[in-house]
Amino acid sequence: MNQNKDTIVKPSILSGFLELLPEDQIIFNNMLDTIRSTFESYGFIPIDTPVIEKAEVLLAKSGGETEKQVYRFTKGDNDLALRFDLTVPLARFVAQHYGVLTFPFRRYHIGKVYRGERPQKGRFREFYQCDIDIVGDEKLSVINDAEIVSVIHSTFKKLGLDEFTIMINNRKLLNGFFMHYGIKDNVEVLRIIDKLDKIGADNVRKELVASGISENVADEILEFTNLCGDPDDVISALRQIDIDNDDFVSGLEELETVWSYIKAFGLDSSEIEINLKIARGLDYYTGTVYETILNHHKELGSVCSGGRYDNLASNYTKKKLPGVGISIGLSRLFYQLREANVISVSGVKTTTKVLFVPLGDTSAYAIKTANYIRRKGVNTEVYLNDGKLAKKLNYANKLGIPYVAIIGEDEVKKNTVCIKDMNSGEQSVYTIDELTEFVKNIM
């Protein structure tokens, strides 16, 4: 039955949502699997939380821009919201299941989050985040902060992104510095400093002065935050600064401890730097903070960030649950790497390694033999539709399937398989027993 053209709806998706073709989705999935396996290699355990939460729970401490970006709606008597990050659901999760969790609780969470912000190139309303957090019960050793750096390093190495820099700082250092100069609104100053790489020192100085800070103190702040580079050199310079308050002293001690244990994890200053500009705009960070940049693509900004917080779940429990963690915005990272040609499509549009092509009445044998190879760990597909051999080989070529197993009457009679290498064009005949060796060679 023909459908009236006027009733056909134009296929489209909302702006700010990422939808990939199979060849891109395969690369994306490989990146996601690499991140997951790296997190698990450090002993992080998975959780998943509902995409939809009770609005009163999810928004317990939000406000301002965050609350404006939340997708919120009602269904019946329920006031609901889509999760906008993975940290607030973690806080709720830990408080709710505190009695059955083992601390320190080392979790990873990979999932979609939603923010109703204005779509921009590389920024989405629906996107994947890949988070790890270590949550303690009352206390959490600062050595954990150093391990987070090792996880970041291992993750980006395994993703094949070799040229990167992990920048670390400590919010206590900044707070102590501000207290020394009588600055009361630390949060506002931190937000301004966090813009240094985006708007430059002159504009940051103007904003600091506009916020009520004297020009001399603004200059001192800029000179202080300009300390950046080799951790040993920066720590040495910080020791020379004559500031004697608890926050500054504690922040410097923590930074030294973190750096000493980063070296214990086998890392050095070739890919790690202390950067006092790194403040992280969110006010719940209380100690170590992290940002990671790709050296040859600094225009992408931080591709992995996070830090230490004193009390994760203060809105949901009276128990003190300090933690440290980082987040990789995978959707944004993938999109930006594709745009910058750091990663490219290989032409492979399927994960199938071997396509079985039955000729004539040989489908049952082809299915049986394909099952045999599949059980040995090879992704295998059987072409079950009618058509000439050329059409079936063209199907394999279009999808980039490397091997085609051609099954004719001779193969059935002799209990063999004829396998064509689609790259070289060579064909080889294997007995069923010999297929094991073939499988080893293509794994």
C-alpha positions in Angstrom: 0.0 0.0 0.0 1.4 3.4 -1.0 1.6 6.0 1.7 0.5 9.6 1.0 3.6 11.8 0.8 1.9 14.4 3.0 1.8 11.9 5.9 5.6 11.1 5.8 7.5 12.7 8.7 10.9 14.0 7.8 13.5 11.9 9.8 15.5 14.2 12.1 16.9 14.5 15.7 17.0 17.4 18.1 20.0 19.7 18.0 22.6 19.0 20.7 22.2 15.2 20.5 25.0 13.0 19.0 24.1 10.2 16.6 26.9 8.2 14.9 27.1 6.1 11.8 28.3 2.5 12.5 32.0 3.1 11.5 32.1 6.0 14.1 30.1 4.1 16.7 32.6 1.2 16.5 35.5 3.6 17.3 33.4 5.2 20.0 32.6 1.8 21.6 36.3 0.8 21.5 37.2 4.0 23.3 34.5 3.3 25.9 35.6 -0.3 26.4 39.2 0.9 26.8 38.2 3.4 29.5 36.1 0.7 31.2 38.9 -1.9 31.2 41.4 0.6 32.5 39.2 1.6 35.4 38.6 -2.0 36.2 42.4 -2.7 36.1 42.7 -0.4 39.1 40.0 -2.2 41.0 37.1 0.2 40.4 33.8 -1.5 40.4 30.8 -0.6 38.3 27.5 1.0 39.3 24.6 2.4 37.2 21.9 4.7 38.5 18.5 5.7 37.0 18.6 8.3 34.3 15.4 9.7 35.9 15.7 10.7 39.5 13.3 12.4 42.0 13.7 16.1 41.4 13.8 16.8 45.1 16.7 14.4 45.5 18.7 15.3 42.4 18.4 19.1 42.9 18.9 19.1 46.7 21.9 21.4 46.4 21.7 22.8 42.9 20.7 26.3 41.8 21.6 29.0 39.4 22.8 27.8 36.0 22.8 24.1 36.9 19.1 24.1 37.8 18.2 26.1 34.6 19.9 23.3 32.5 18.1 20.4 34.2 15.4 18.6 32.2 12.5 18.5 34.7 9.0 17.3 34.2 6.0 15.7 36.0 4.4 12.4 35.5 1.2 12.0 37.5 2.1 13.2 41.0 5.9 12.7 40.5 8.3 15.6 40.1 11.1 14.1 38.0 14.4 15.2 36.5 17.0 13.7 34.2 20.5 13.3 35.8 22.8 16.2 34.7 26.0 14.6 36.0 27.1 11.3 37.7 28.4 12.8 40.9 25.0 13.8 42.5 23.6 10.3 41.7 26.8 8.9 43.3 26.2 10.9 46.5 22.6 9.7 46.7 23.7 6.1 46.0 26.4 6.1 48.7 24.1 7.6 51.3 21.2 5.2 50.4 23.3 2.1 50.4 25.9 3.1 53.0 25.1 0.1 55.2 26.0 -2.5 52.6 28.9 -0.8 50.8 32.6 -1.5 51.6 34.8 1.6 52.2 36.8 3.0 50.6 34.1 2.7 47.9 35.9 2.6 44.5 33.3 3.0 41.8 33.2 3.8 38.2 30.1 4.9 36.3 29.8 5.2 32.5 26.5 6.6 31.3 24.5 9.3 29.6 23.7 12.6 31.3 21.5 15.5 30.1 21.9 19.2 30.2 19.5 21.6 28.5 22.1 24.1 27.6 22.5 25.9 24.3 24.1 23.5 21.8 27.5 24.4 20.6 30.1 22.7 18.4 31.4 19.8 20.5 28.9 20.4 23.4 25.8 18.3 23.6 22.6 18.1 25.6 22.9 14.3 25.9 26.4 13.0 26.4 28.4 10.1 27.9 30.5 10.7 31.0 33.1 8.3 32.3 33.6 8.8 36.1 35.7 7.3 38.8 35.5 8.2 42.5 37.1 6.9 45.7 34.8 7.6 48.6 36.0 7.2 52.2 34.1 6.7 55.5 35.1 9.8 57.6 38.7 9.7 56.3 40.4 9.2 52.9 44.2 9.2 52.6 45.6 11.8 50.2 47.6 9.0 48.6 44.4 8.2 46.7 44.7 11.6 45.0 48.0 10.4 43.5 46.5 7.1 42.3 43.8 9.1 40.4 46.7 10.7 38.4 48.0 7.2 37.6 44.5 6.2 36.3 44.3 9.3 34.1 47.8 8.5 32.7 47.0 4.9 32.0 43.7 5.7 30.4 45.0 8.2 27.9 48.0 6.0 27.1 45.7 3.1 26.3 43.5 5.3 24.2 46.6 6.0 22.1 46.7 9.7 23.1 50.4 9.9 24.0 51.0 13.6 24.0 49.2 15.0 27.0 49.8 16.9 30.2 48.1 16.2 33.6 48.0 19.4 35.5 47.4 19.4 39.3 46.9 22.0 42.0 45.4 22.2 45.5 42.5 24.5 46.4 43.8 24.9 49.9 46.9 26.6 48.6 44.7 29.1 46.8 42.4 29.6 49.8 45.4 30.1 52.1 46.8 32.7 49.7 43.5 34.6 49.5 43.1 34.5 53.3 46.6 36.0 53.6 45.5 39.0 51.5 42.2 39.3 53.3 40.0 38.1 50.4 36.8 36.8 51.7 34.9 35.7 48.6 37.2 32.8 47.6 34.6 31.1 45.4 34.1 34.2 43.2 37.9 34.7 42.9 38.4 31.0 42.0 35.8 31.3 39.3 37.6 34.3 37.8 41.0 32.6 38.0 39.6 29.5 36.3 39.1 31.7 33.2 42.8 32.6 32.8 43.5 30.3 29.9 40.2 31.3 28.2 40.3 35.1 28.5 43.9 35.9 29.4 45.7 37.6 32.3 44.6 41.2 31.5 40.9 40.4 31.4 41.2 38.3 34.6 42.9 41.2 36.3 40.1 43.5 35.2 37.5 41.1 36.6 39.4 40.7 39.9 39.5 44.5 40.3 35.9 44.8 39.4 35.1 42.3 42.1 36.5 44.6 44.7 40.2 43.5 44.9 42.9 46.1 44.9 45.1 46.4 41.8 48.2 45.4 43.9 46.6 42.3 45.3 45.3 41.4 41.8 48.9 41.6 40.6 50.0 39.4 43.5 47.3 36.8 42.6 48.4 36.7 38.9 52.0 36.3 39.9 51.2 33.5 42.3 48.9 31.7 39.8 51.6 32.0 37.1 53.6 29.4 39.0 53.5 26.4 36.6 55.7 23.6 35.4 58.0 20.9 36.8 56.5 19.8 40.2 59.8 19.8 42.0 60.5 23.4 40.9 57.1 24.7 41.7 57.1 23.1 45.2 60.5 24.6 45.8 59.2 28.0 44.8 56.1 27.6 47.1 58.3 26.8 50.0 59.9 30.2 49.6 56.6 32.1 49.9 56.2 33.6 53.4 52.6 32.7 54.1 51.8 31.2 57.5 48.2 30.0 57.7 46.8 26.6 58.1 45.2 26.2 54.7 48.3 27.3 52.8 50.6 25.0 54.9 48.2 22.1 54.6 47.7 22.6 50.9 51.5 22.6 50.3 52.0 19.5 52.4 49.2 17.6 50.5 50.7 18.7 47.1 54.1 17.4 48.1 52.6 14.1 49.3 50.6 13.7 46.1 53.7 14.4 44.0 55.8 12.0 45.9 53.3 9.2 45.4 52.7 10.0 41.8 56.4 9.2 41.4 55.9 6.0 43.3 53.3 5.1 40.6 56.1 5.3 38.1 55.3 8.7 36.6 57.5 11.7 36.2 57.4 15.4 35.2 57.5 14.7 31.5 53.7 14.4 31.6 52.8 15.9 35.0 52.9 19.6 36.0 51.8 21.7 38.9 49.7 24.6 37.6 48.3 27.1 40.1 45.9 28.4 37.5 43.9 25.2 37.8 41.1 26.1 40.2 38.0 24.2 38.9 35.0 26.4 39.0 32.9 24.1 41.2 33.0 25.2 44.8 32.7 21.7 46.3 36.4 20.9 45.5 38.4 21.3 48.6 41.9 19.9 47.9 43.7 18.4 44.9 42.2 19.4 41.5 43.1 18.0 38.1 42.9 19.0 34.5 44.3 17.2 31.5 45.1 18.7 28.1 46.3 17.2 24.8 49.6 19.0 24.0 49.0 19.4 20.3 45.3 20.3 20.7 45.2 22.7 23.6 42.3 24.4 21.9 40.1 21.5 23.0 40.5 22.5 26.6 40.5 20.0 29.5 39.6 16.5 28.4 39.6 15.0 31.9 39.1 16.9 35.1 38.1 16.5 38.7 39.4 16.8 42.3 39.0 16.1 46.0 35.9 17.0 48.0 35.5 16.9 51.8 31.9 15.6 52.0 30.2 14.0 49.1 26.8 13.3 50.5 26.1 16.1 53.0 22.6 16.7 51.5 21.6 13.0 52.2 23.4 11.9 55.3 25.1 13.3 58.5 28.0 10.9 57.9 31.2 12.5 56.5 32.1 10.9 53.2 35.2 12.5 51.7 36.2 11.5 48.2 38.3 12.2 45.1 37.4 11.6 41.5 37.6 12.6 37.8 35.3 12.6 34.8 36.0 12.2 31.1 33.3 13.7 28.8 33.5 10.9 26.2 31.0 12.3 23.7 32.7 15.7 23.6 36.2 14.1 23.5 35.3 11.8 20.7 33.7 14.6 18.7 36.6 16.9 19.1 39.2 14.2 18.3 37.3 13.4 15.1 37.0 17.1 14.1 40.8 17.5 14.7 41.6 14.4 12.7 43.3 12.9 15.8 41.2 9.8 15.2 39.9 8.8 11.8 37.4 6.2 10.4 39.1 3.0 9.2 36.4 2.2 6.7 35.3 -0.8 8.8 31.5 -0.6 9.3 31.0 -3.9 11.3 32.7 -6.0 13.9 32.3 -9.1 11.8 35.6 -10.9 11.1 34.3 -13.7 8.9 31.2 -13.7 6.6 29.9 -17.1 5.6 28.4 -17.2 2.2 26.3 -20.3 1.4 25.8 -21.1 -2.3 22.9 -23.2 -3.3 21.4 -25.4 -0.6 24.3 -25.2 1.9 22.9 -22.8 4.5 22.6 -25.5 7.2 26.3 -26.4 6.8 27.3 -22.8 6.7 25.4 -22.0 9.9 26.9 -25.1 11.7 30.5 -24.1 10.7 30.0 -20.5 11.5 28.8 -21.5 15.0 32.0 -23.5 15.4 34.2 -20.5 14.6 32.0 -18.2 16.7 32.4 -20.4 19.8 36.2 -19.9 19.4 35.8 -16.2 19.9 35.5 -14.9 16.3 32.7 -12.5 15.3 31.0 -14.4 12.6 28.0 -13.6 10.3 26.1 -15.8 7.8 24.6 -14.2 4.7 21.1 -15.8 4.7 19.5 -13.9 1.8 19.4 -15.0 -1.9 21.7 -13.5 -4.4 24.7 -14.1 -6.7 28.2 -14.6 -5.3 29.3 -11.2 -6.6 26.5 -9.5 -4.6 27.4 -11.2 -1.4 31.1 -10.4 -1.9 30.2 -6.8 -2.5 28.3 -6.8 0.8 31.5 -7.9 2.6 33.5 -5.2 0.8 31.1 -2.4 1.7 31.3 -3.4 5.4 35.0 -4.0 5.4 34.7 -7.7 6.5 38.2 -9.1 6.1 37.4 -12.8 5.4 34.6 -14.5 3.5 33.9 -18.3 3.9 32.4 -19.5 0.7 30.4 -22.7 1.1 29.4 -24.7 -1.9 28.4 -28.3 -2.5 32.1 -29.4 -2.7 32.8 -27.9 0.7 29.8 -29.8 2.2 30.8 -33.1 0.6 34.4 -32.8 1.7 33.7 -31.2 5.1 35.9 -28.2 4.3 35.6 -24.4 4.2 37.0 -22.2 1.4 38.1 -18.8 2.9 38.8 -15.8 0.8 41.0 -13.0 2.1 39.2 -9.9 0.9 42.4 -7.8 1.1 44.8 -10.0 -0.9 42.1 -11.9 -2.9 43.8 -15.2 -2.0 41.6 -18.3 -1.3 42.5 -21.2 1.0 40.7 -24.4 1.7 40.6 -25.7 5.3 39.3 -28.8 6.9 37.2 -28.3 10.0 40.1 -29.3 12.2 42.4 -26.8 10.4 40.0 -24.0 11.1 41.3 -23.8 14.7 44.7 -22.7 13.3 43.0 -20.2 11.0 41.1 -18.7 14.0 44.4 -18.3 16.0 45.9 -16.4 13.1 43.1 -13.8 12.8 42.4 -13.3 16.5 
